[in-house]
């Protein structure tokens, strides 16, 4: 048990975290609205963000998952959150740093995660924010050209 996280809970959250990942934007929005989710402006612009919250709902509905820690880890695996449990961090990092990711810092962050879960989560979230800010700036420049 690394980082005092239940391997059983991590395995369940890991297997179920992307239940809605391949849903179309329309289906993500429709199914989220049907469940009464409040959809933010960012989620309306990028419906893929809804797959984490919807995935947690589907894990509960289809697989009978009631463990709040597992559901939280599924819900927070894409964007993270201000408050994250060790299990939340493990699933977030496993998703963000999986071997098929190709960004330069991936390997170093993986090694950090083995030593310091919180530091690796903070740094991964920071790098994601920088990446998305650069992407937005590029799109804005392209749109104004």
N, C-alpha and C positions, 0 to 999 in steps of 0.2 A: 504494500500500500504506500505509494509514493505521494508526498504532499498531503498525507492524511485524507486521501480521497478514496472512497469505495470503488474498487475496480468494477464491481457489478453495476453500480449506478453509472459509472463512466462508460461502460460498454453499452448499456441500454441507451443512454443519451446519444452516444456516438452512432449507434445503428439507426436511430430514429430522427436525428437532427435535420435531415434534408428531405423529410417526407413530402413536402410541397415544393421543393426546389425546381422541379421541371414543369410546374404548372405555368400556363400562359399568364400574361399580365392580367388579362380579363378574368380568368378563373381565380387568381389570387385576390383580386379586388372583390369580385362577387362573393366568394366564400368568406372572406373577411367581413364584409358588410353583413352577410347573412348571420354571422355570429355576434354582431353588434360591436365589432372592433371600431374604435376611433382611428381614422386613417389620417396621418399627418400629411402636410404638403409634400414633404420629402418622399413619403411612401406613395403618394399619388403620382409623383414625377418618376419614381423608380419602384414600381410594384414588387420587384424581386425582394425588396427589403421585408415585405410581408411574409415571406416564406418561413421565417423563423417563428413568428408568433402563431401563424396558421399551423405550422408543423407541431408545435406544442399542443394545440387544440386537437389536431388529428391523432397525436399519440394518446391523448386521453380518450377520445371518442372511439378510435378503431382498435387500440391495443390495451385499453383499460389502465393506462399509466396514471396513477394518482399521486405518486411521490412528488412533492413540491420541489425538491432539489433537482430531480431529473427534468421536470417540466421547465424550471427556471433555466437550466443549462441549455435546453433546446431553444428556448425563447431568446436567449442572449448570445447565441453562438455567432451571429453575423455582425452585429454592431457593438456588442459589449454593452456595458451600463456603468453608471457611477458606482453602484454597489454590486459586487460580484463575489460569490462564494468560491472556495477553491475548485469545486466541481464546475462551476460556470467558467472559470479561467481555463481549466483543463480542456473543456470542449471547445471553447473559443480558440485557444492556441492550436489544438489539434486540427481544427478546420482551417485556420489562417496559415499554419505552417506545414501543412501536409506536403509530402515529398514532390508532388507535381507542381507546386508553386515555384516560380522561377526568379523571384526578386533576389537581389544580391545579398540581403541581410538574413535570408531565411535560415540558413544553416547555423549562423551565429545566434540567432534568436532561439532556435531549437535547443542549442546547448545551454543558453541562459535559462530556458524554461525548465530544464532538468535540475538546475541549481536553485533558481529563485522564480517561483511561479508569478508572484506579484510584479516583479521587475520586468519579466518577459511580457506580461499582459500589458503593462503600461507602455513599454517601448513598441510593442506591436500595434497598439491602438494609436500611438503617436505617429508611427510611420504610415498607417492607413489614412489618418487624417491629412498628412502631408501629401500623400499620393492622390487623394480625392480632391484636395485643394488645387493641385497642379492640373488635374484632369479638367476641373471646372474652368480654371483660367485658360487652358488651351481651347476649350469649347467656346468660351466667350470671345477669344481672339479670332477664332475661325469664323464665328458667326458675324463678327463685325467687319470682316475682310470683304 
